[in-house]
Amino acid sequence: MAWQERNGNWLLIPARPQGIVHFLGGAFVAAAPQVTYRWLLEALYGEGYAVVATPFINTFDHERSPKMSSPASKVPSNAYVPAANY
């Protein structure tokens, strides 16, 4: 199991994923969710899920927060999982 960085996201992709879990950071340790939430994300991977971990820097500027996370959500889903895995 090896994390891969793609488009600013960290990925764990099993050979035949049964679903995709997109994890968006957290309040205090959001800059590296693939490290701080590793046990949870790798457990999901172990159950057959593709994992996308997106770093997110929390701010008290609540208008800016959604705009900061939106580029990752605009990446087409086929950018995460290679077509050969289907």
CYANA upper distance limits for C-alpha pairs under 8 A (distance plus 0.5 A):
  1 MET  CA     12 LEU  CA      7.78
  2 ALA  CA     12 LEU  CA      7.25
  3 TRP  CA     10 TRP  CA      6.72
  3 TRP  CA     11 LEU  CA      5.99
  3 TRP  CA     12 LEU  CA      5.87
  3 TRP  CA     34 GLN  CA      8.43
  4 GLN  CA     10 TRP  CA      6.04
  4 GLN  CA     11 LEU  CA      5.56
  4 GLN  CA     12 LEU  CA      7.17
  5 GLU  CA      9 ASN  CA      6.11
  5 GLU  CA     10 TRP  CA      5.04
  5 GLU  CA     11 LEU  CA      6.71
  6 ARG  CA     10 TRP  CA      6.82
  6 ARG  CA     11 LEU  CA      7.72
  6 ARG  CA     80 TYR  CA      8.21
  7 ASN  CA     72 ALA  CA      8.08
  8 GLY  CA     54 THR  CA      7.56
  8 GLY  CA     55 PRO  CA      8.17
  8 GLY  CA     72 ALA  CA      8.03
  9 ASN  CA     52 VAL  CA      6.88
  9 ASN  CA     53 ALA  CA      6.17
  9 ASN  CA     54 THR  CA      5.27
  9 ASN  CA     55 PRO  CA      7.42
  9 ASN  CA     72 ALA  CA      7.89
 10 TRP  CA     34 GLN  CA      7.04
 10 TRP  CA     51 VAL  CA      8.46
 10 TRP  CA     52 VAL  CA      6.22
 10 TRP  CA     53 ALA  CA      5.48
 10 TRP  CA     54 THR  CA      6.95
 11 LEU  CA     50 ALA  CA      7.89
 11 LEU  CA     51 VAL  CA      6.05
 11 LEU  CA     52 VAL  CA      5.25
 11 LEU  CA     53 ALA  CA      6.86
 11 LEU  CA     80 TYR  CA      8.01
 12 LEU  CA     42 GLU  CA      8.35
 12 LEU  CA     45 TYR  CA      7.13
 12 LEU  CA     50 ALA  CA      6.22
 12 LEU  CA     51 VAL  CA      5.55
 12 LEU  CA     52 VAL  CA      7.29
 13 ILE  CA     17 PRO  CA      7.44
 13 ILE  CA     45 TYR  CA      7.82
 13 ILE  CA     49 TYR  CA      7.86
 13 ILE  CA     50 ALA  CA      5.07
 13 ILE  CA     51 VAL  CA      6.93
 13 ILE  CA     81 VAL  CA      7.38
 14 PRO  CA     45 TYR  CA      7.35
 14 PRO  CA     48 GLY  CA      6.72
 14 PRO  CA     49 TYR  CA      7.39
 14 PRO  CA     50 ALA  CA      6.56
 15 ALA  CA     85 ASN  CA      6.28
 16 ARG  CA     48 GLY  CA      7.77
 16 ARG  CA     85 ASN  CA      6.09
 16 ARG  CA     86 TYR  CA      7.00
 17 PRO  CA     48 GLY  CA      5.88
 17 PRO  CA     49 TYR  CA      5.64
 17 PRO  CA     50 ALA  CA      6.02
 17 PRO  CA     85 ASN  CA      8.15
 18 GLN  CA     48 GLY  CA      6.30
 18 GLN  CA     49 TYR  CA      6.05
 18 GLN  CA     50 ALA  CA      8.05
 19 GLY  CA     48 GLY  CA      8.04
 19 GLY  CA     49 TYR  CA      5.60
 19 GLY  CA     50 ALA  CA      6.68
 20 ILE  CA     49 TYR  CA      6.08
 20 ILE  CA     50 ALA  CA      5.18
 20 ILE  CA     51 VAL  CA      6.42
 20 ILE  CA     52 VAL  CA      7.91
 21 VAL  CA     49 TYR  CA      7.17
 21 VAL  CA     50 ALA  CA      6.68
 21 VAL  CA     51 VAL  CA      5.49
 21 VAL  CA     52 VAL  CA      6.66
 22 HIS  CA     51 VAL  CA      6.58
 22 HIS  CA     52 VAL  CA      5.16
 22 HIS  CA     53 ALA  CA      6.51
 22 HIS  CA     54 THR  CA      7.93
 23 PHE  CA     33 PRO  CA      8.40
 23 PHE  CA     51 VAL  CA      7.90
 23 PHE  CA     52 VAL  CA      6.52
 23 PHE  CA     53 ALA  CA      5.27
 23 PHE  CA     54 THR  CA      6.66
 24 LEU  CA     30 ALA  CA      8.29
 24 LEU  CA     33 PRO  CA      8.24
 24 LEU  CA     53 ALA  CA      6.56
 24 LEU  CA     54 THR  CA      5.44
 24 LEU  CA     55 PRO  CA      6.89
 24 LEU  CA     56 PHE  CA      6.94
 25 GLY  CA     29 VAL  CA      7.69
 25 GLY  CA     30 ALA  CA      4.57
 25 GLY  CA     31 ALA  CA      7.27
 25 GLY  CA     32 ALA  CA      7.81
 25 GLY  CA     33 PRO  CA      5.81
 25 GLY  CA     53 ALA  CA      7.55
 25 GLY  CA     54 THR  CA      6.42
 25 GLY  CA     55 PRO  CA      5.51
 25 GLY  CA     56 PHE  CA      5.38
 25 GLY  CA     57 ILE  CA      8.09
 26 GLY  CA     30 ALA  CA      4.97
 26 GLY  CA     33 PRO  CA      7.88
 26 GLY  CA     56 PHE  CA      7.43
 26 GLY  CA     58 ASN  CA      7.99
 27 ALA  CA     57 ILE  CA      8.27
 27 ALA  CA     58 ASN  CA      6.34
 28 PHE  CA     58 ASN  CA      7.87
 29 VAL  CA     33 PRO  CA      7.27
 29 VAL  CA     36 THR  CA      7.03
 30 ALA  CA     36 THR  CA      8.48
 30 ALA  CA     55 PRO  CA      5.97
 30 ALA  CA     56 PHE  CA      5.58
 30 ALA  CA     57 ILE  CA      6.31
 30 ALA  CA     58 ASN  CA      7.80
 31 ALA  CA     55 PRO  CA      5.25
 31 ALA  CA     56 PHE  CA      6.14
 31 ALA  CA     57 ILE  CA      6.42
 32 ALA  CA     36 THR  CA      6.80
 32 ALA  CA     55 PRO  CA      6.19
 33 PRO  CA     37 TYR  CA      5.81
 33 PRO  CA     38 ARG  CA      7.60
 33 PRO  CA     53 ALA  CA      6.63
 33 PRO  CA     54 THR  CA      7.52
 33 PRO  CA     55 PRO  CA      6.54
 34 GLN  CA     38 ARG  CA      5.72
 34 GLN  CA     41 LEU  CA      7.79
 34 GLN  CA     53 ALA  CA      6.50
 37 TYR  CA     41 LEU  CA      6.69
 38 ARG  CA     42 GLU  CA      6.26
 39 TRP  CA     43 ALA  CA      6.56
 40 LEU  CA     44 LEU  CA      6.91
 41 LEU  CA     45 TYR  CA      6.81
 41 LEU  CA     51 VAL  CA      7.15
 42 GLU  CA     46 GLY  CA      6.55
 43 ALA  CA     47 GLU  CA      6.94
 44 LEU  CA     48 GLY  CA      7.21
 44 LEU  CA     49 TYR  CA      6.14
 44 LEU  CA     50 ALA  CA      8.32
 44 LEU  CA     51 VAL  CA      7.83
 45 TYR  CA     49 TYR  CA      5.26
 45 TYR  CA     50 ALA  CA      6.44
 45 TYR  CA     51 VAL  CA      6.84
 50 ALA  CA     81 VAL  CA      8.39
 52 VAL  CA     80 TYR  CA      8.28
 54 THR  CA     72 ALA  CA      7.68
 56 PHE  CA     68 MET  CA      8.13
 56 PHE  CA     69 SER  CA      7.08
 58 ASN  CA     65 SER  CA      7.37
 59 THR  CA     64 ARG  CA      8.44
 59 THR  CA     65 SER  CA      6.95
 61 ASP  CA     65 SER  CA      6.92
 62 HIS  CA     66 PRO  CA      8.00
 63 GLU  CA     67 LYS  CA      7.96
 64 ARG  CA     68 MET  CA      6.80
 65 SER  CA     69 SER  CA      7.24
 66 PRO  CA     70 SER  CA      6.65
 67 LYS  CA     71 PRO  CA      8.24
 69 SER  CA     73 SER  CA      7.52
 70 SER  CA     74 LYS  CA      6.92
 71 PRO  CA     75 VAL  CA      7.41
 75 VAL  CA     79 ALA  CA      7.24
 76 PRO  CA     80 TYR  CA      8.21
 77 SER  CA     81 VAL  CA      7.72
 78 ASN  CA     82 PRO  CA      7.10
 78 ASN  CA     83 ALA  CA      7.63
 81 VAL  CA     85 ASN  CA      7.58
 82 PRO  CA     86 TYR  CA      8.48
